[in-house]
Amino acid sequence: MPTKPKQPHRLTLSEIVERQLAAAHTNGVGDSSSVKLVLNARGMTQVEVKVSTSEPGAGGTVEGARAIAEALYDALLEKYAPIEATA
């Protein structure tokens, strides 16, 4: 009697999530720098800066990443300064 070919194992949702998290961790996706600018309801720009220690110029240290983040934040805050309300 011929045997049926084995069906491939179907991944569970948990297995898919585990693989995605592992891939993100090994690819450095979770360790990336970013800048986020959001215009809020009052018309003011909210600034969020994230700098990874692996960013060029950070030297692999928290202090280096902080210095880069502060410089970016200060420059963006100056550019998108809140507009003074006039009475």
C-alpha positions in Angstrom: 0.0 0.0 0.0 1.4 3.4 -0.9 1.8 5.8 2.0 0.5 9.3 1.9 3.2 12.0 1.7 3.7 13.8 5.0 1.9 17.2 5.2 4.2 20.0 6.2 3.9 21.2 9.8 1.7 24.3 10.0 3.1 26.9 12.3 1.0 28.1 15.2 0.5 31.8 15.9 2.9 31.5 18.9 5.6 30.0 16.7 5.2 32.7 14.1 5.5 35.4 16.8 8.6 33.7 18.3 10.2 33.6 14.9 9.4 37.2 14.1 10.8 38.4 17.4 13.9 36.4 17.0 14.4 37.7 13.5 13.9 41.3 14.6 16.4 40.8 17.5 19.1 39.3 15.2 18.6 41.9 12.4 18.9 44.8 14.8 15.4 46.1 14.0 14.8 46.7 17.7 18.0 48.7 17.9 17.5 51.6 15.5 17.5 55.3 15.6 14.5 57.5 14.7 13.0 60.9 14.8 9.3 61.4 15.1 7.5 64.8 14.5 3.8 65.0 15.4 1.6 68.0 14.9 -0.8 68.0 17.9 -4.3 69.5 18.1 -2.9 72.8 19.3 -0.8 73.1 16.2 2.4 72.5 18.1 5.0 70.1 16.9 5.9 67.3 19.3 9.5 66.0 18.9 10.7 62.5 19.8 14.3 61.5 19.2 15.7 58.0 19.7 19.4 57.3 19.1 20.9 53.9 19.2 24.3 53.3 20.7 25.2 51.6 17.4 24.6 54.9 15.6 27.8 56.2 13.8 29.4 58.8 16.1 27.9 57.4 19.3 31.0 55.3 19.9 28.9 52.4 21.2 28.1 54.2 24.4 25.0 55.6 26.1 26.8 58.9 26.6 27.6 59.1 22.9 24.0 58.3 21.9 22.7 60.8 24.5 24.9 63.6 23.0 23.6 62.9 19.5 20.0 62.8 20.7 20.4 66.1 22.6 21.9 67.9 19.6 19.1 66.6 17.3 16.4 67.4 19.8 17.8 70.9 20.4 18.0 71.7 16.7 14.5 70.4 16.1 13.1 72.2 19.0 14.6 75.4 17.7 13.2 74.8 14.3 9.7 73.9 15.5 9.5 76.2 18.5 6.1 76.9 19.8 4.4 80.0 18.4 3.7 82.6 21.1 0.0 83.4 21.4 -0.9 87.0 21.1 -3.7 88.5 23.1 
